[in-house]
Amino acid sequence: IRIEDTDKKRNIEGGEQSQLNYLKWLGMDWDESVDIGGEYGPYRQSERNDIYKKYYEELLEKGLAYKCFCTEEELEKEREEQIARGEMPRYSGKHRNLTQEEQEQFLAEGRQPSIRFRVPEGKIIVFNDIVKGEISFESDGIGDFVIVKKDGTPTYNFAVAIDDYLMKMTHVLRGEDHISNTPKQIMIFQAFGWDVPVF
């Protein structure tokens, strides 16, 4: 059992133990987790930041990710303008190709960057969902997504892809609400040249 706790706002005191208790109540057993250890720990994503850092730095070096210095206000204004035009809101790529000088200027202003994954343009991401069958997404409708927040915390979609690979997951079962996350995770797998698990 892996504790996916990168979204600090959603973490509640006692929540982790409560989930483990209810899984035991259901008669479930596991061979690795925070409560018993194992080969693939640590099992809380909040304790794996050094692991994730190696991978996002590799993406930065390869040009597959980049630093974005947009403020929340700038991003909100961009979203509102897109909605007003009847467009699906997504990041425009405004800081996709900043020069070193521009980045240094933003740092001098005290701006902290997030790190965004550079979504390939004009690509169709297709996967065969074991429940719903073939599902496809156009990369142009996704937009470059954040993989590391301004405070240095990896996002869910980045952390789970890294962990699924490192923990040798072969099958990923998820709720309907996570289907839209799948193409982002697949693109991360593909960026590293890893085999994609069955979804």
Secondary structure by P-SEA (a helix, b strand, c coil): cccccccccccccaaaaaaaaaaaaaccccccccccccccccccccccaaaaaaaaaaaaaaccbbbbcccaaaaaaaaaaaaaaccccccccccccccaaaaaaaaaabbbbbbbbbcccbbbbbbbcccccbbbbbcccccccccccccccccaaaaaaaaaaaacccbbbbccccccaaaaaaaaaaaaccccccc
